[in-house]
């Protein structure tokens, strides 16, 4: 039996998204995208991700409000990619991060479908030199810790290889 909820962590290009997609075996499969195509480069990235998933995936575009889709999904697997962009979007729009996180944690607790979160581990580098970047790094670390505590299974990706930190996939 697969874990009801998972968090896949790692650095940039570590294989997080591919791992989340591989774990998404329960159908229907829905991809919840937090990214927005704000420039040509991001549009290209989004197009590549869509091609990787294939046509049998549903899509929800939710740059800010992810708790409701997590709570409302009744069957299958919902892959949320990624919490890092979600947090960045919340900060950009001046949303209350603690309140949004509380809502997400409640949604995880009550989720009926399988949910798999993707997030960047941003705390493995040097301390950022500006206050906004430090605030983001700290908020991302707290968010990752809270989601990791709430889910059944956590993996860390490095060089395309998963390392299990909690539970079984």
C-alpha positions as CSV (number, residue, x, y, z in Angstrom):
1,X,0.0,0.0,0.0
2,X,1.3,3.4,-0.9
3,X,1.6,6.3,1.6
4,X,-1.5,8.6,1.7
5,X,0.6,11.7,1.7
6,X,4.2,12.4,0.6
7,X,6.8,15.2,0.5
8,X,9.6,15.1,-2.1
9,X,12.4,17.5,-1.2
10,X,15.6,18.3,-3.0
11,X,17.7,21.0,-4.7
12,X,17.3,22.4,-8.2
13,X,17.3,19.6,-10.9
14,X,17.6,16.9,-8.3
15,X,14.8,14.8,-9.8
16,X,12.0,15.9,-7.4
17,X,9.3,16.3,-10.0
18,X,10.1,13.1,-11.8
19,X,10.0,11.2,-8.6
20,X,6.7,12.7,-7.6
21,X,5.2,11.7,-11.0
22,X,6.6,8.2,-10.7
23,X,4.9,7.8,-7.2
24,X,1.6,9.0,-8.6
25,X,0.1,5.6,-9.4
26,X,-3.5,6.0,-8.1
27,X,-5.8,7.3,-10.8
28,X,-7.2,9.8,-11.7
29,X,-3.9,11.7,-11.6
30,X,-4.1,15.5,-11.2
31,X,-1.2,17.9,-11.4
32,X,-1.6,21.1,-9.3
33,X,0.8,23.7,-10.7
34,X,1.8,26.6,-8.6
35,X,4.0,28.2,-11.3
36,X,2.8,31.1,-13.5
37,X,4.1,31.7,-17.0
38,X,5.3,35.3,-16.4
39,X,8.0,35.2,-19.1
40,X,9.1,33.2,-22.1
41,X,11.6,31.0,-20.2
42,X,9.0,30.0,-17.6
43,X,6.5,29.3,-20.4
44,X,9.0,26.9,-22.0
45,X,9.6,25.2,-18.6
46,X,5.9,24.7,-18.1
47,X,5.5,23.3,-21.6
48,X,8.3,20.8,-21.0
49,X,6.7,19.7,-17.7
50,X,3.3,19.2,-19.4
51,X,5.0,17.0,-22.1
52,X,6.7,14.9,-19.4
53,X,3.4,14.2,-17.7
54,X,1.5,13.2,-20.8
55,X,-2.1,13.5,-21.8
56,X,-3.6,11.3,-19.1
57,X,-3.0,13.9,-16.3
58,X,-5.6,16.5,-15.2
59,X,-4.4,20.0,-14.4
60,X,-5.2,22.5,-11.8
61,X,-3.4,25.9,-12.0
62,X,-3.4,27.3,-8.5
63,X,-0.6,29.7,-7.7
64,X,-2.1,30.8,-4.4
65,X,-4.9,28.6,-3.2
66,X,-3.8,25.0,-2.9
67,X,-5.5,23.9,0.3
68,X,-9.0,23.7,-1.3
69,X,-8.0,21.3,-4.1
70,X,-6.1,19.1,-1.6
71,X,-9.2,19.0,0.6
72,X,-11.6,18.5,-2.3
73,X,-9.9,15.7,-4.2
74,X,-11.8,12.5,-3.4
75,X,-9.9,9.8,-5.3
76,X,-6.7,9.3,-7.2
77,X,-3.4,11.2,-6.8
78,X,-2.9,15.0,-6.6
79,X,0.7,16.1,-7.2
80,X,1.4,19.6,-6.0
81,X,4.5,21.1,-7.7
82,X,5.8,23.0,-5.9
83,X,5.5,24.4,-2.4
84,X,8.5,26.7,-3.1
85,X,6.8,28.6,-5.8
86,X,3.6,28.6,-3.8
87,X,5.4,30.3,-0.9
88,X,7.1,32.8,-3.2
89,X,3.6,33.6,-4.6
90,X,2.2,34.1,-1.2
91,X,5.0,36.4,-0.2
92,X,4.7,38.4,-3.4
93,X,1.0,38.9,-2.9
94,X,1.3,39.8,0.8
95,X,-0.7,36.8,2.0
96,X,-0.5,35.6,5.6
97,X,1.9,32.6,5.4
98,X,1.1,31.2,8.8
99,X,-2.6,31.3,8.1
100,X,-2.2,29.7,4.6
101,X,0.1,27.0,6.0
102,X,-2.4,26.2,8.8
103,X,-5.1,25.8,6.1
104,X,-2.8,23.5,4.1
105,X,-2.0,21.4,7.1
106,X,-5.7,20.9,7.8
107,X,-6.3,19.9,4.2
108,X,-3.5,17.3,4.4
109,X,-5.0,15.9,7.6
110,X,-8.4,15.6,6.0
111,X,-7.3,14.6,2.5
112,X,-9.1,11.6,0.9
113,X,-7.0,11.4,-2.2
114,X,-3.3,10.6,-2.2
115,X,-1.3,13.9,-2.2
116,X,2.3,14.3,-3.1
117,X,4.1,17.6,-2.5
118,X,7.2,18.8,-4.2
119,X,9.4,21.3,-2.5
120,X,12.9,22.7,-2.7
121,X,15.4,22.4,0.2
122,X,16.9,25.8,0.2
123,X,18.8,25.7,3.4
124,X,21.9,23.8,2.2
125,X,23.7,26.9,0.8
126,X,25.4,29.9,2.2
127,X,23.2,32.5,4.0
128,X,21.7,34.9,1.5
129,X,23.1,38.4,1.6
130,X,19.8,40.3,1.5
131,X,17.0,40.4,4.1
132,X,14.2,39.3,1.7
133,X,16.1,36.2,0.6
134,X,16.9,35.3,4.2
135,X,13.2,35.7,5.1
136,X,12.2,33.5,2.2
137,X,14.8,30.8,3.1
138,X,13.6,30.8,6.7
139,X,10.0,30.6,5.7
140,X,10.7,27.8,3.3
141,X,12.5,25.9,6.0
142,X,9.6,26.2,8.4
143,X,7.1,25.3,5.7
144,X,9.1,22.2,4.7
145,X,9.3,21.1,8.4
146,X,5.6,21.6,9.0
147,X,4.6,19.7,5.8
148,X,7.1,16.9,6.6
149,X,5.6,16.5,10.0
150,X,2.0,16.3,8.6
151,X,2.7,13.8,5.8
152,X,3.2,10.0,6.0
153,X,6.3,9.8,3.8
154,X,9.2,12.1,3.1
155,X,12.0,11.6,0.6
156,X,15.1,13.7,-0.2
157,X,16.3,13.7,-3.8
158,X,20.0,14.1,-4.7
159,X,21.4,13.4,-8.2
160,X,18.1,11.7,-9.2
161,X,18.3,9.2,-6.3
162,X,15.7,9.1,-3.5
163,X,16.6,8.9,0.1
164,X,13.8,8.0,2.4
165,X,13.6,10.2,5.5
166,X,10.2,9.2,6.8
167,X,7.8,6.3,6.1
168,X,7.6,4.2,3.0
169,X,6.6,5.4,-0.4
